[in-house]
Amino acid sequence: MLTAKQSKPSAVNQALLLRHKFTVTQQEKVLKILKKDPGIASSVVIKKMKKDHDPLRITERHLNRIRVLWDLSRGKGRPKLTDLKKINSAEMEEPKKKNELIVVEPHLPNIGLQLFDEYLEHHDFFTKILHILKNSIEDYSENDNNDDWFPLLSHRDETLISRFQALFYAPLMHIGKLTEFDSKQNCLKDIIGKSYHSSTLTQFLCGLERVDAGNNMLGLLIPPDTGTFCYIDGHMIAFWSKESMHKGKITMLRRIMSGSNALVAHDDKGRAIYIEYHPPDIHMTSVIVDYCKHIRDSAQIELFIIDREVNSLDIALEFDRNGLGLMSMLGKNQYKSLLDWKHHYIGVQKDGSKTYSGQWLDEKKRQEDPRHFVIVDTGEKLLPYWGNDTLFSNCTSLIEWPELYAERTEIQENAFKRMKSHGALETNYGIKKILGPDRHQQRANEELQSKLEKNEEIEQKQLEEIDAQKLKVEESKIKNHPKMLPIRENKLEELEIKLEDTKLKEQKIKEGIEKNGPPKERADRDFRKQLIMTIRTLCLENWLMAFFNILSQNKNLNIGLDGFLNVFFNRSGSYYETTSKII
């Protein structure tokens, strides 16, 4: 039985825990060769493995450290060159010894993270990452100037994987900003065999940004078995800057902030399937149709459940025209009571609330509005849900609409809370900004210009009325109408006063346009780094849920996902590896 030397834990960490470099199968083959001839040189072992069509991805120096670990180092002095032909002809297959212990680590920190890493490598997750990163690098090299060189373009496969692993596992080691790699203790060396400084990972992330790896990584989020429904919600993050930037609904410390707005889509199984970044002043209604069409093309989902931010008749009609299903809720100011609908009773919810189905009672309103409504009467208030009846009815009954909509809280809002806690979802990455036209100024000028045009139309009508009234006054003077003349003169005076008021409004509007000044510029965040790291977080959440589901099924764990994440990845444990299994 071979055991690890406890005096050299660094050798264990560096030599045996790099599964993507030195697999268990290769360890068995190398172990046989060394047992057969303990004096064989490491360079010859590497050549022999290459000749057997199983080349080692470790260096000779690395193999020497492993031999020290296994107590199979060759003696001191210059070794003789071994004749490979002689070894091949004389080699005898040694019978396998079952459960032979190869390595043991009795006190391994963050054992949960070690197991999670094994789980990901078993599903070839990092192999997929490597393929995406290499394709991004190749596309960049083909489309850009060859003189534009930076380190990422020449990274080896092992370097790409290990550095992405550092970014991927950072949140599970309570590391948000990359600078925390320099100040917080972490178990990265136990997992991938090496640790990194923040400067190295920052340079790596900058390289990923330049090759636009984020857009290529979006395919990682789409599972092979997507669900039937898609939930969409926005997640905003504030961003501090002294520069003039576009602002939206983000508030912090009683001030409106600049930042980012991430539109995140989840399927009905709780897995993130798509993300898109927008500046915070861009309203969801202006981009949601194209966003949903992209999801339909990539994930084949046509039914979308979104909160009240998209609640409008125009959006419902636009979804209908594009063959997409939409479910949302009415705003509180759009109805008064249950009598606003031509309704009928369809059942009760789990909490006993009565549920009705129907359409608007107003005939004209009903013809213009194709939406179908499901109204839940809780006794204290009404909860009116609406959707495309023809599309949603094929997949679910009307009585299930409220429950289907309510699942959005767990699938998205609670998921965002978890990712803030263990996925660094709230962390801003990248400080680059892109200058462009000031959209706030443009919208203000467009609103003033619209008012000015309406005011000019009113002014033109008033001028016409005044001209007509002057003719009436002249007519009364000519015909000497003692009663009609003063009435018509008073009417003319009123029209002239209204015209003066209209001209005064026009002057104020023009002053407002002049006050806005010439076209200005404002900055938006460059979202390329943020997109890469958010996709990292969403992928991490998806795989953690799958990992937790497997453990909970096999071990009958009576614990929620939140408690599991807080406990499992912070515990230490023991690591045993034999020729047949890992414990």
C-alpha positions as CSV (number, residue, x, y, z in Angstrom):
1,M,0.0,0.0,0.0
2,L,1.3,3.4,-0.9
3,T,0.5,6.4,1.2
4,A,1.2,10.1,0.8
5,K,4.0,11.6,2.9
6,Q,2.3,13.9,5.3
7,S,5.4,16.1,5.4
8,K,4.8,17.3,1.9
9,P,1.2,18.4,1.5
10,S,2.2,20.8,-1.2
11,A,3.4,17.9,-3.4
12,V,-0.1,16.3,-3.0
13,N,-1.8,19.5,-3.9
14,Q,0.3,20.2,-6.9
15,A,0.8,16.8,-8.3
16,L,-2.4,14.7,-7.7
17,L,-5.3,17.2,-7.6
18,L,-4.9,18.4,-11.2
19,R,-7.3,15.9,-12.6
20,H,-7.4,17.6,-16.0
21,K,-3.6,17.1,-16.3
22,F,-2.8,13.8,-14.7
23,T,-5.9,11.5,-14.7
24,V,-6.4,8.5,-12.5
25,T,-6.0,6.1,-15.5
26,Q,-2.6,7.6,-16.4
27,Q,-1.5,7.4,-12.8
28,E,-2.2,3.7,-12.8
29,K,-0.1,3.2,-16.0
30,V,2.8,5.3,-14.7
31,L,2.6,3.5,-11.4
32,K,3.0,0.1,-13.2
33,I,6.0,1.3,-15.1
34,L,7.7,2.6,-12.0
35,K,7.1,-0.5,-10.0
36,K,8.5,-2.6,-12.8
37,D,11.7,-0.5,-13.0
38,P,12.1,1.9,-10.1
39,G,15.4,3.2,-11.6
40,I,13.8,4.3,-14.9
41,A,14.3,7.9,-15.8
42,S,11.2,10.2,-15.8
43,S,12.0,11.3,-19.3
44,V,11.8,7.7,-20.5
45,V,8.5,7.2,-18.7
46,I,7.1,10.3,-20.6
47,K,8.4,8.9,-23.9
48,K,6.9,5.5,-23.2
49,M,3.5,7.0,-22.5
50,K,3.7,9.0,-25.7
51,K,4.5,5.9,-27.6
52,D,1.5,4.1,-26.1
53,H,-0.7,6.9,-27.5
54,D,-1.5,8.3,-24.1
55,P,0.9,11.3,-23.8
56,L,1.3,12.9,-20.4
57,R,0.3,16.5,-20.0
58,I,2.7,17.0,-17.1
59,T,6.4,18.0,-17.2
60,E,9.3,15.8,-16.2
61,R,9.8,18.0,-13.1
62,H,6.2,17.4,-12.2
63,L,6.6,13.7,-12.5
64,N,9.7,13.7,-10.3
65,R,7.6,15.3,-7.5
66,I,5.0,12.6,-7.9
67,R,7.7,9.9,-7.6
68,V,8.9,11.5,-4.4
69,L,5.3,11.3,-3.2
70,W,5.0,7.7,-4.1
71,D,8.4,6.7,-2.7
72,L,9.5,5.6,-6.2
73,S,12.3,8.0,-6.9
74,R,15.3,6.7,-8.7
75,G,18.7,6.7,-7.0
76,K,21.2,9.5,-7.1
77,G,23.6,9.8,-10.0
78,R,23.3,9.9,-13.8
79,P,20.9,7.2,-15.0
80,K,21.7,4.9,-17.9
81,L,19.6,5.3,-21.0
82,T,17.0,2.7,-21.0
83,D,16.4,0.8,-24.2
84,L,12.7,1.2,-24.9
85,K,12.6,-1.8,-27.2
86,K,13.9,-4.0,-24.4
87,I,11.4,-2.7,-22.0
88,N,8.5,-3.3,-24.4
89,S,9.6,-6.8,-25.1
90,A,10.2,-7.7,-21.5
91,E,7.2,-5.9,-20.0
92,M,4.8,-8.1,-18.2
93,E,1.3,-7.2,-17.2
94,E,1.1,-7.0,-13.4
95,P,-2.2,-8.1,-12.0
96,K,-4.3,-5.3,-10.5
97,K,-4.6,-5.1,-6.8
98,K,-8.1,-3.9,-5.9
99,N,-8.5,-1.0,-3.7
100,E,-4.8,-0.2,-3.6
101,L,-4.4,3.2,-1.9
102,I,-2.7,5.7,-4.2
103,V,-3.0,8.9,-2.1
104,V,-4.6,10.1,1.1
105,E,-5.2,13.6,2.4
106,P,-6.6,13.4,6.0
107,H,-7.1,17.1,6.5
108,L,-8.3,18.6,3.2
109,P,-10.0,22.1,3.5
110,N,-13.2,22.9,1.6
111,I,-13.9,19.2,0.8
112,G,-17.2,20.2,-0.7
113,L,-15.5,22.3,-3.3
114,Q,-13.2,19.3,-4.1
115,L,-16.2,17.1,-4.8
116,F,-18.0,19.8,-6.8
117,D,-14.9,20.1,-9.0
118,E,-14.9,16.3,-9.6
119,Y,-18.6,16.6,-10.5
120,L,-17.9,19.3,-13.1
121,E,-15.0,17.5,-14.6
122,H,-17.0,14.3,-14.8
123,H,-19.5,16.3,-17.0
124,D,-16.7,17.8,-19.1
125,F,-17.8,21.4,-18.1
126,F,-14.3,22.8,-18.4
127,T,-13.7,21.0,-21.6
128,K,-16.7,22.9,-23.1
129,I,-15.3,26.1,-21.6
130,L,-11.9,25.5,-23.3
131,H,-13.6,24.9,-26.6
132,I,-15.5,28.2,-26.4
133,L,-12.4,30.2,-25.3
134,K,-10.3,28.7,-28.1
135,N,-12.9,29.5,-30.7
136,S,-13.1,33.1,-29.4
137,I,-9.4,33.4,-29.6
138,E,-9.3,32.0,-33.2
139,D,-12.1,34.3,-34.3
140,Y,-10.3,37.3,-32.9
141,S,-7.0,36.3,-34.5
142,E,-8.7,35.8,-37.9
143,N,-10.7,39.1,-37.8
144,D,-8.1,41.4,-36.2
145,N,-4.7,42.7,-36.9
146,N,-2.0,40.0,-36.3
147,D,0.2,42.7,-34.8
148,D,-2.3,43.2,-32.0
149,W,-0.9,40.6,-29.6
150,F,-1.7,40.1,-25.9
151,P,-1.0,37.2,-23.6
152,L,-4.3,35.4,-23.9
153,L,-3.6,34.6,-27.5
154,S,-0.7,32.4,-26.6
155,H,-2.0,30.7,-23.5
156,R,-1.8,26.9,-23.3
157,D,-5.0,24.9,-22.8
158,E,-4.0,24.1,-19.2
159,T,-3.6,27.8,-18.5
160,L,-6.9,28.7,-20.0
161,I,-8.7,26.1,-17.9
162,S,-6.9,26.8,-14.6
163,R,-7.4,30.6,-14.8
164,F,-11.1,30.2,-15.7
165,Q,-11.4,27.8,-12.8
166,A,-10.1,30.5,-10.5
167,L,-12.7,32.9,-11.7
168,F,-15.4,30.3,-11.6
169,Y,-14.7,29.1,-8.0
170,A,-14.0,32.5,-6.5
171,P,-17.6,33.1,-5.2
172,L,-17.6,29.8,-3.4
173,M,-14.4,30.9,-1.6
174,H,-16.2,34.2,-0.6
175,I,-14.2,36.2,-3.1
176,G,-16.1,38.9,-5.1
177,K,-13.7,41.5,-6.5
178,L,-10.6,40.0,-8.0
179,T,-8.4,42.1,-5.6
180,E,-9.6,39.8,-2.8
181,F,-7.4,37.0,-4.1
182,D,-4.5,39.0,-2.6
183,S,-6.1,39.5,0.8
184,K,-8.4,36.6,1.5
185,Q,-7.2,33.0,2.3
186,N,-8.6,30.6,-0.3
187,C,-8.3,26.9,-1.2
188,L,-7.5,27.4,-4.9
189,K,-4.2,25.7,-4.6
190,D,-5.8,22.6,-3.2
191,I,-8.2,22.4,-6.2
192,I,-6.2,23.3,-9.3
193,G,-2.7,22.9,-7.9
194,K,-1.8,26.6,-8.0
195,S,-3.0,29.9,-6.8
196,Y,-3.2,33.3,-8.6
197,H,-2.7,36.9,-7.8
198,S,-5.3,39.4,-8.8
199,S,-3.1,41.0,-11.4
200,T,-2.9,37.7,-13.3
201,L,-6.6,37.1,-13.2
202,T,-7.4,40.7,-14.1
203,Q,-5.1,40.4,-17.1
204,F,-6.9,37.2,-18.0
205,L,-10.3,38.8,-17.8
206,C,-9.2,41.7,-19.9
207,G,-8.1,39.2,-22.5
208,L,-11.5,37.5,-22.5
209,E,-13.1,40.9,-22.9
210,R,-11.0,41.7,-25.9
211,V,-11.9,38.4,-27.7
212,D,-15.6,39.0,-26.8
213,A,-15.8,35.7,-25.0
214,G,-19.0,36.7,-23.2
215,N,-21.3,36.4,-26.3
216,N,-19.8,33.1,-27.1
217,M,-20.3,31.8,-23.6
218,L,-24.1,32.4,-23.8
219,G,-24.5,28.9,-25.2
220,L,-23.4,27.4,-21.9
221,L,-26.6,28.5,-20.3
222,I,-29.0,26.7,-22.7
223,P,-29.7,23.1,-21.3
224,P,-30.5,20.3,-23.7
225,D,-33.9,19.9,-22.0
226,T,-35.4,23.4,-21.8
227,G,-38.7,23.8,-20.0
228,T,-42.1,25.0,-21.4
229,F,-42.3,28.5,-19.8
230,C,-39.7,31.2,-19.4
231,Y,-39.6,33.8,-16.6
232,I,-37.9,37.1,-17.3
233,D,-36.8,39.7,-14.7
234,G,-34.3,42.6,-14.5
235,H,-31.5,42.9,-12.0
236,M,-30.0,46.3,-11.5
237,I,-26.6,47.1,-10.0
238,A,-25.5,50.6,-9.0
239,F,-22.2,52.0,-10.3
240,W,-20.3,54.9,-8.7
241,S,-18.7,57.4,-11.1
242,K,-17.8,61.1,-11.2
243,E,-18.5,61.1,-14.9
244,S,-21.8,62.0,-16.4
245,M,-23.6,58.7,-17.0
246,H,-27.1,57.6,-17.9
247,K,-29.3,56.8,-14.9
248,G,-32.5,54.9,-14.4
249,K,-34.5,53.4,-11.5
250,I,-31.4,52.5,-9.4
251,T,-31.5,54.5,-6.1
252,M,-28.9,54.5,-3.3
253,L,-28.4,56.8,-0.4
254,R,-31.4,58.9,-1.7
255,R,-29.8,59.5,-5.0
256,I,-30.5,58.2,-8.5
257,M,-27.5,56.1,-9.6
258,S,-26.0,55.0,-12.9
259,G,-25.2,51.3,-13.3
260,S,-26.4,48.3,-15.2
261,N,-29.7,46.5,-15.9
262,A,-29.4,42.7,-16.6
263,L,-32.4,41.0,-18.2
264,V,-32.2,37.4,-17.0
265,A,-34.4,34.6,-18.3
266,H,-35.0,31.3,-16.3
267,D,-36.9,28.3,-17.5
268,D,-39.7,26.7,-15.3
269,K,-37.0,24.3,-13.8
270,G,-35.2,27.3,-12.3
271,R,-32.2,27.3,-14.7
272,A,-30.9,30.5,-16.1
273,I,-30.9,30.3,-19.9
274,Y,-30.2,33.8,-21.2
275,I,-28.9,37.2,-20.2
276,E,-28.6,40.6,-21.8
277,Y,-27.2,43.8,-20.4
278,H,-28.7,47.3,-21.0
279,P,-28.1,50.7,-19.5
280,P,-30.4,51.5,-16.6
281,D,-32.4,54.2,-18.5
282,I,-33.5,51.7,-21.2
283,H,-37.0,50.5,-20.3
284,M,-37.8,46.8,-20.6
285,T,-40.7,47.4,-22.9
286,S,-38.5,48.8,-25.7
287,V,-36.3,45.6,-25.9
288,I,-38.5,42.8,-24.6
289,V,-40.0,41.6,-27.9
290,D,-36.6,41.1,-29.6
291,Y,-35.3,39.5,-26.4
292,C,-38.1,36.9,-26.3
293,K,-37.7,36.3,-30.1
294,H,-34.0,35.4,-29.5
295,I,-35.0,33.0,-26.7
296,R,-37.5,31.3,-29.0
297,D,-34.9,30.9,-31.7
298,S,-32.2,29.5,-29.3
299,A,-34.2,27.6,-26.7
300,Q,-37.5,26.9,-28.5
301,I,-39.6,28.5,-25.7
302,E,-42.6,30.6,-26.7
303,L,-44.4,31.3,-23.5
304,F,-43.1,34.1,-21.2
305,I,-44.1,35.2,-17.7
306,I,-43.0,38.7,-16.8
307,D,-43.9,41.1,-13.9
308,R,-46.0,44.2,-14.2
309,E,-43.2,46.2,-15.9
310,V,-44.5,45.0,-19.3
311,N,-48.2,45.4,-18.4
312,S,-49.7,47.2,-21.4
313,L,-52.1,46.6,-24.2
314,D,-49.5,47.6,-26.8
315,I,-47.0,45.0,-25.6
316,A,-49.7,42.3,-25.6
317,L,-50.6,43.1,-29.2
318,E,-46.9,43.1,-30.2
319,F,-46.5,39.6,-28.6
320,D,-49.6,38.4,-30.5
321,R,-48.2,39.7,-33.8
322,N,-45.0,37.8,-33.3
323,G,-46.7,34.5,-32.2
324,L,-45.4,34.7,-28.6
325,G,-47.3,34.1,-25.4
326,L,-47.2,36.5,-22.5
327,M,-48.5,36.4,-19.0
328,S,-48.5,39.4,-16.6
329,M,-50.7,41.3,-14.1
330,L,-52.8,44.4,-14.3
331,G,-51.8,47.6,-12.5
332,K,-53.9,48.7,-9.5
333,N,-55.0,51.8,-11.4
334,Q,-56.5,49.9,-14.3
335,Y,-59.6,48.5,-12.6
336,K,-62.0,49.3,-9.8
337,S,-63.8,46.1,-8.9
338,L,-64.8,42.6,-10.1
339,L,-67.7,44.3,-11.9
340,D,-65.3,45.7,-14.5
341,W,-65.2,42.2,-16.1
342,K,-67.7,39.9,-17.6
343,H,-66.7,37.0,-15.5
344,H,-67.6,33.5,-14.4
345,Y,-66.5,31.4,-11.5
346,I,-63.9,28.7,-12.3
347,G,-62.7,27.4,-8.8
348,V,-60.6,28.2,-5.8
349,Q,-56.9,28.4,-5.1
350,K,-55.0,26.4,-2.5
351,D,-55.5,29.2,0.1
352,G,-59.2,29.2,-0.5
353,S,-59.3,32.4,-2.7
354,K,-62.2,32.4,-5.3
355,T,-61.0,32.5,-8.9
356,Y,-62.9,34.0,-11.9
357,S,-62.2,34.0,-15.6
358,G,-63.5,36.6,-18.1
359,Q,-62.9,39.7,-20.3
360,W,-63.7,43.3,-20.0
361,L,-67.4,44.2,-19.5
362,D,-67.1,47.2,-21.8
363,E,-67.9,46.0,-25.3
364,K,-65.7,48.5,-27.0
365,K,-62.8,47.9,-24.6
366,R,-63.3,44.1,-25.1
367,Q,-62.9,44.3,-28.9
368,E,-59.7,46.3,-28.7
369,D,-58.1,44.1,-26.0
370,P,-57.4,40.5,-26.9
371,R,-56.2,39.5,-23.5
372,H,-57.9,37.0,-21.3
373,F,-58.1,37.6,-17.5
374,V,-58.0,35.3,-14.5
375,I,-59.1,37.3,-11.4
376,V,-58.3,36.0,-7.9
377,D,-60.4,37.4,-5.1
378,T,-58.6,37.0,-1.8
379,G,-61.3,38.8,0.2
380,E,-59.1,41.8,0.8
381,K,-58.0,42.6,-2.7
382,L,-58.2,41.5,-6.3
383,L,-55.3,39.9,-8.2
384,P,-56.0,40.2,-12.0
385,Y,-53.7,38.1,-14.2
386,W,-53.8,38.3,-18.0
387,G,-52.4,36.3,-20.8
388,N,-52.7,35.1,-24.4
389,D,-55.5,32.7,-24.0
390,T,-54.9,30.6,-27.2
391,L,-51.2,30.0,-26.5
392,F,-51.3,29.4,-22.7
393,S,-54.5,27.3,-22.7
394,N,-52.7,24.6,-24.7
395,C,-50.2,24.1,-21.9
396,T,-52.1,24.9,-18.7
397,S,-55.6,25.5,-17.4
398,L,-56.9,28.9,-16.4
399,I,-57.1,27.9,-12.7
400,E,-53.3,27.3,-12.7
401,W,-52.4,30.7,-14.0
402,P,-52.0,32.4,-10.5
403,E,-49.8,29.5,-9.2
404,L,-47.7,29.6,-12.4
405,Y,-47.2,33.3,-12.0
406,A,-46.4,33.0,-8.3
407,E,-43.5,30.6,-9.0
408,R,-41.6,33.6,-10.3
409,T,-40.7,34.5,-6.8
410,E,-38.8,31.3,-6.1
411,I,-37.4,30.9,-9.6
412,Q,-36.0,34.4,-10.0
413,E,-36.3,36.7,-7.0
414,N,-35.0,34.2,-4.5
415,A,-32.4,33.0,-7.0
416,F,-31.1,36.5,-7.2
417,K,-30.8,36.7,-3.4
418,R,-28.8,33.4,-3.4
419,M,-26.5,34.6,-6.1
420,K,-25.9,37.9,-4.3
421,S,-24.8,35.8,-1.3
422,H,-22.6,33.1,-2.9
423,G,-22.3,34.1,-6.6
424,A,-21.0,37.7,-6.4
425,L,-23.9,38.9,-8.5
426,E,-23.7,42.4,-7.0
427,T,-20.1,42.9,-7.8
428,N,-19.2,45.3,-10.6
429,Y,-16.4,44.2,-13.0
430,G,-14.7,46.6,-15.4
431,I,-14.7,50.4,-15.2
432,K,-14.5,51.2,-18.9
433,K,-17.1,53.5,-20.3
434,I,-18.5,54.3,-23.8
435,L,-19.4,57.8,-24.6
436,G,-22.5,58.5,-26.7
437,P,-25.3,60.9,-27.2
438,D,-27.1,62.1,-24.0
439,R,-30.3,60.2,-24.2
440,H,-31.8,62.1,-21.2
441,Q,-31.3,65.3,-23.1
442,Q,-32.7,63.8,-26.3
443,R,-35.8,62.6,-24.5
444,A,-36.3,66.0,-22.8
445,N,-35.9,67.8,-26.2
446,E,-38.3,65.3,-27.9
447,E,-40.9,65.9,-25.2
448,L,-40.5,69.7,-25.5
449,Q,-40.6,69.5,-29.3
450,S,-43.8,67.5,-29.2
451,K,-45.4,70.1,-26.9
452,L,-44.1,72.9,-29.2
453,E,-45.8,71.2,-32.3
454,K,-49.1,70.8,-30.4
455,N,-48.9,74.4,-29.2
456,E,-48.2,75.7,-32.8
457,E,-51.3,73.7,-34.0
458,I,-53.4,75.4,-31.2
459,E,-52.0,78.8,-32.1
460,Q,-52.9,78.3,-35.8
461,K,-56.5,77.4,-34.9
462,Q,-56.7,80.4,-32.5
463,L,-55.5,82.7,-35.3
464,E,-58.1,81.4,-37.6
465,E,-60.8,81.9,-35.0
466,I,-59.6,85.5,-34.4
467,D,-59.7,86.3,-38.1
468,A,-63.3,84.9,-38.3
469,Q,-64.3,86.8,-35.2
470,K,-62.9,90.0,-36.6
471,L,-65.1,89.6,-39.7
472,K,-68.1,89.2,-37.4
473,V,-67.2,92.3,-35.5
474,E,-66.8,94.3,-38.8
475,E,-70.2,92.9,-39.9
476,S,-71.9,94.1,-36.7
477,K,-70.3,97.6,-37.1
478,I,-71.5,97.9,-40.7
479,K,-75.0,96.6,-39.9
480,N,-75.1,98.7,-36.7
481,H,-76.0,95.9,-34.3
482,P,-76.2,97.5,-30.9
483,K,-76.6,94.2,-29.0
484,M,-74.4,91.8,-31.0
485,L,-71.4,94.2,-31.4
486,P,-70.3,94.3,-27.7
487,I,-70.8,90.5,-27.4
488,R,-68.7,89.9,-30.5
489,E,-66.0,92.4,-29.3
490,N,-65.9,90.6,-25.9
491,K,-65.5,87.3,-27.7
492,L,-62.7,88.7,-29.8
493,E,-60.9,90.0,-26.7
494,E,-61.2,86.6,-25.1
495,L,-59.7,84.9,-28.1
496,E,-56.8,87.4,-28.2
497,I,-56.1,86.8,-24.5
498,K,-56.0,83.0,-25.2
499,L,-53.6,83.6,-28.1
500,E,-51.3,85.6,-25.9
501,D,-51.3,82.7,-23.3
502,T,-50.5,80.3,-26.1
503,K,-47.6,82.5,-27.3
504,L,-46.4,82.7,-23.8
505,K,-46.4,78.9,-23.5
506,E,-44.6,78.7,-26.8
507,Q,-41.9,81.1,-25.5
508,K,-41.4,79.0,-22.4
509,I,-41.0,75.8,-24.4
510,K,-38.4,77.4,-26.6
511,E,-36.6,78.7,-23.6
512,G,-36.6,75.1,-22.2
513,I,-35.1,73.8,-25.5
514,E,-32.5,76.6,-25.4
515,K,-31.7,75.8,-21.8
516,N,-30.9,72.2,-22.7
517,G,-28.2,73.6,-24.9
518,P,-26.4,71.9,-27.8
519,P,-26.2,68.1,-28.0
520,K,-24.3,66.7,-25.1
521,E,-22.6,63.4,-24.3
522,R,-23.1,60.8,-21.5
523,A,-21.3,57.6,-20.8
524,D,-22.6,54.0,-20.6
525,R,-20.7,51.2,-19.0
526,D,-18.8,48.7,-21.2
527,F,-20.6,45.5,-20.2
528,R,-18.2,43.0,-21.8
529,K,-16.4,42.1,-18.5
530,Q,-19.7,42.2,-16.6
531,L,-21.4,39.9,-19.0
532,I,-18.5,37.3,-18.7
533,M,-18.6,37.3,-15.0
534,T,-22.4,37.2,-14.8
535,I,-22.6,34.3,-17.1
536,R,-20.0,32.7,-14.8
537,T,-22.4,33.3,-11.8
538,L,-25.4,31.9,-13.7
539,C,-23.5,28.8,-14.8
540,L,-22.3,28.3,-11.2
541,E,-25.9,28.6,-9.9
542,N,-27.2,26.1,-12.5
543,W,-24.6,23.5,-11.7
544,L,-24.9,24.0,-8.0
545,M,-28.6,23.2,-8.2
546,A,-28.0,20.1,-10.3
547,F,-25.3,19.0,-7.8
548,F,-27.5,19.6,-4.9
549,N,-30.4,17.7,-6.4
550,I,-28.1,14.6,-6.9
551,L,-26.9,14.7,-3.3
552,S,-30.3,15.3,-1.9
553,Q,-31.7,12.3,-3.8
554,N,-28.8,9.9,-2.9
555,K,-28.3,11.0,0.7
556,N,-31.9,12.1,1.7
557,L,-30.7,15.5,2.9
558,N,-33.3,17.4,4.9
559,I,-31.8,20.8,4.1
560,G,-32.6,23.6,1.8
561,L,-30.3,24.9,-1.0
562,D,-29.4,28.0,1.0
563,G,-28.3,26.1,4.1
564,F,-26.5,23.6,1.9
565,L,-24.5,26.3,0.2
566,N,-23.6,27.9,3.6
567,V,-22.4,24.7,5.2
568,F,-21.2,22.3,2.5
569,F,-18.5,24.4,0.9
570,N,-16.9,25.6,4.1
571,R,-16.2,22.2,5.7
572,S,-13.0,20.3,5.7
573,G,-12.7,16.5,5.2
574,S,-10.5,13.6,4.2
575,Y,-9.6,12.6,0.6
576,Y,-8.7,8.9,-0.2
577,E,-7.9,7.7,-3.7
578,T,-7.5,4.0,-4.6
579,T,-7.0,2.4,-8.0
580,S,-10.7,1.8,-8.3
581,K,-12.4,4.8,-6.7
582,I,-12.2,8.2,-5.0
583,I,-13.6,8.6,-1.4
